[in-house]
Amino acid sequence: MVIIGVGLLFLAPAILMGYSLWSFIQEAGFAQGAVMALTKRADGLDAPKVLFNVANQKKSYTFQSNTYSHNRYAIGDKVDVIYELRNPHNAAVYNVVDQWGSSILFGILGTPFFLMGVYMLLMAIIKPSPRYRYTPPTLKTGT
């Protein structure tokens, strides 16, 4: 049972994060954007500032990505943008690894524990160990 619990400790966040992202994507808009500038941190990591246009609108929006990396983007690079339809200021660079990576990692870590725990539980139910099997006492007759 402990092994199932460990598996669920990893699978629960994976499912919750995955569902949250999936539900956001169902109601989100997608656009092509361009990296306008790079914000550098002291440790050498940088994050892009992106300009994109929303479909059916003549207005451009910019946002600062909160994902920092080493030299992933250059000024002028084209990037995929995901944004909230009701509030295009709430936008992010859409990258499968950045968006889904945590859910995938937690799922990969939790699945083996959960499956092994379920297997052990089923084996205990289907074929209990002989040392735990109850054998009624035998009565001696003919003394």
C-alpha positions as CSV (number, residue, x, y, z in Angstrom):
1,M,0.0,0.0,0.0
2,V,2.9,2.3,0.7
3,I,4.1,1.9,-2.9
4,I,0.7,2.9,-4.3
5,G,0.8,6.0,-2.0
6,V,4.2,7.0,-3.4
7,G,2.9,6.5,-6.9
8,L,-0.1,8.6,-6.2
9,L,2.1,11.4,-4.7
10,F,3.6,11.7,-8.1
11,L,0.6,11.0,-10.3
12,A,-1.8,13.4,-8.5
13,P,0.3,16.5,-9.4
14,A,0.9,15.2,-12.9
15,I,-2.8,14.8,-13.5
16,L,-3.7,18.1,-11.9
17,M,-1.1,20.1,-13.8
18,G,-1.9,18.3,-17.1
19,Y,-5.6,18.9,-16.7
20,S,-5.1,22.5,-15.8
21,L,-2.9,23.1,-18.9
22,W,-5.2,21.1,-21.1
23,S,-8.3,23.1,-20.0
24,F,-6.4,26.3,-20.6
25,I,-5.4,25.2,-24.1
26,Q,-9.1,24.4,-25.0
27,E,-10.0,28.0,-24.5
28,A,-6.8,29.6,-25.6
29,G,-5.7,31.3,-28.8
30,F,-2.5,30.6,-30.7
31,A,-0.5,33.1,-32.7
32,Q,2.9,33.5,-34.2
33,G,5.1,36.0,-32.4
34,A,8.6,37.5,-32.8
35,V,11.3,38.0,-30.1
36,M,11.8,41.7,-29.7
37,A,14.3,41.8,-26.9
38,L,16.0,39.5,-24.4
39,T,16.0,40.1,-20.6
40,K,19.3,38.8,-19.1
41,R,19.8,37.8,-15.5
42,A,23.1,37.9,-13.6
43,D,23.6,34.2,-14.0
44,G,23.6,34.5,-17.8
45,L,20.1,33.1,-18.4
46,D,17.8,35.1,-20.7
47,A,14.1,35.3,-21.4
48,P,12.4,36.7,-24.5
49,K,10.2,39.7,-24.8
50,V,7.7,38.7,-27.5
51,L,5.5,40.8,-29.8
52,F,2.4,39.1,-31.4
53,N,-0.8,40.0,-33.1
54,V,-4.2,38.5,-32.1
55,A,-6.3,37.1,-34.9
56,N,-9.3,39.3,-35.9
57,Q,-7.8,42.3,-34.0
58,K,-5.5,45.0,-35.3
59,K,-3.8,45.4,-32.0
60,S,-0.3,44.0,-31.1
61,Y,0.5,42.7,-27.7
62,T,3.9,42.2,-26.0
63,F,4.8,40.1,-23.0
64,Q,7.8,39.1,-21.1
65,S,8.4,35.3,-20.8
66,N,9.1,34.0,-17.4
67,T,11.0,31.0,-18.8
68,Y,14.8,31.7,-18.6
69,S,17.3,29.6,-20.6
70,H,20.8,29.7,-22.1
71,N,20.7,31.1,-25.6
72,R,17.5,29.5,-26.7
73,Y,16.2,32.6,-28.4
74,A,17.7,35.4,-30.5
75,I,16.2,38.7,-31.4
76,G,14.0,38.3,-34.5
77,D,13.2,34.6,-33.8
78,K,9.7,33.4,-34.6
79,V,8.0,31.7,-31.7
80,D,4.6,30.1,-31.1
81,V,2.4,32.0,-28.6
82,I,-0.5,30.8,-26.6
83,Y,-2.7,33.4,-25.0
84,E,-6.0,33.8,-23.1
85,L,-8.7,34.8,-25.5
86,R,-10.4,37.1,-23.1
87,N,-7.1,38.6,-21.9
88,P,-4.4,38.5,-24.6
89,H,-1.9,40.1,-22.1
90,N,-1.9,36.7,-20.3
91,A,0.4,35.0,-22.9
92,A,3.3,32.6,-23.0
93,V,5.7,31.1,-25.5
94,Y,4.2,27.8,-26.4
95,N,6.9,25.1,-26.1
96,V,5.9,21.5,-25.5
97,V,8.7,20.8,-23.1
98,D,8.1,24.0,-21.1
99,Q,4.4,23.6,-21.0
100,W,4.0,19.8,-20.5
101,G,7.4,18.9,-19.0
102,S,6.4,18.9,-15.4
103,S,3.3,16.8,-16.0
104,I,5.3,14.3,-18.0
105,L,8.1,14.0,-15.5
106,F,5.8,13.5,-12.5
107,G,3.8,10.9,-14.6
108,I,7.0,9.0,-15.5
109,L,8.1,9.0,-11.9
110,G,4.8,8.0,-10.4
111,T,3.5,5.3,-12.9
112,P,6.0,2.6,-12.1
113,F,5.4,2.9,-8.3
114,F,1.7,2.9,-8.8
115,L,1.6,-0.1,-11.1
116,M,4.0,-2.1,-8.9
117,G,1.8,-1.4,-5.9
118,V,-1.3,-2.4,-7.7
119,Y,0.4,-5.6,-8.9
120,M,1.5,-6.4,-5.4
121,L,-2.0,-5.8,-4.0
122,L,-3.6,-7.9,-6.6
123,M,-1.2,-10.8,-6.1
124,A,-1.9,-10.6,-2.3
125,I,-5.6,-10.8,-3.0
126,I,-5.5,-13.4,-5.7
127,K,-2.9,-15.7,-4.3
128,P,-2.3,-15.1,-0.6
129,S,1.0,-16.3,1.0
130,P,0.7,-19.7,2.6
131,R,2.1,-18.5,5.9
132,Y,-0.9,-16.2,6.3
133,R,-3.5,-18.7,5.2
134,Y,-5.8,-19.9,8.0
135,T,-5.9,-23.6,8.6
136,P,-8.5,-24.8,11.0
137,P,-7.2,-27.1,13.8
138,T,-7.7,-30.8,13.3
139,L,-9.6,-32.8,15.8
140,K,-8.0,-35.9,17.1
141,T,-10.4,-38.8,17.3
142,G,-10.1,-42.3,18.7
143,T,-8.1,-41.7,21.9
